[in-house]
């Protein structure tokens, strides 16, 4: 996993798996609640949906790239907001 700052505009985190990758037919649904590629009883399909919801709540983006048979890569981008100035 690689983490880093985004040149003052935002924060970015990348994670790449070396698993089998997801077929392109799965990608449009990958963030849908209860969608899973795992076998019965091995996953709820909520992990990516919850993560996506949290990232969107903070005005961010969660992107996925997959090459079947090679890898799946996720990228999370979050804006960096300056703290509000409090008057004394």
N, C-alpha and C positions, 0 to 999 in steps of 0.2 A: 504494500500500500504506500502510495506517495501522497504527502500532504504539502501544501505550500500556500503562500500568500499570492494574491493576484494583482500585483503592481498597483496597489492602492485602490483599485476599483471593486475588488471583491476577494473572496476566499474560494479556493478550489481544492477538492480532494478527489483522487483517482484510485480506483481499486480494480485490479485485473485478476480474474481467475484463470487457471490453466485447465479447467474442466472442459467438458466436451463442447461447450458453446450452445447457444439456443438457435433453433431454426428460424429463419426470417419470418415464418408464419406465426411464431409465438410473440415476436417483438411488439406488435400493436396492442397486445393484451397484457404485457409483462407487468404493468403497474396496476392492473385491475384487482380489486379485492377477491380473494378466494381462487385466483388463477395460480395453478402450480403445475410444474412439469415433473414433480416427484410422484412416486407411486402412492397408492392408497395408504393412509395412516402415517405418511412420512413427512407431511408438511401441510400447513393450513392455507398457504397462499396469501398470508397477510403481511409478511415482512416487508416486501417491496412496496405494497400499497400504503402501509403506515409510514414508511420512510419518505415516500413521494409526497404524502400529505403534509408531513412536517416541513419538508424542504419548501414546498409551495406556500405554506403558511408564512414563511419568512422571506417571501418574494424571491425564492431561488429557483434553480432548475436542476433536474436530475435526468441525465442522458445515459443511454445504453448503446453499446456497439457490440456486436457478436459475430464471430466467424465460426460457423459450425465445424466441429472437429478440432478447433484450436483454442479459442478463449471467449470469454465475455468480459467486457470492460464497462464499468460504471463511472460516471463523472458527476460530482455534485458541485454546483456553483452557488455561492451565497453572497449577497451584497454586504459590504461593510458600511454600516451607518455610523456617523459621528454621534456621540451621545448628546442628548439635548442639554442646552445650557440652562442651568438653574440660577435664577436671580436670587440674591440674598436680601 
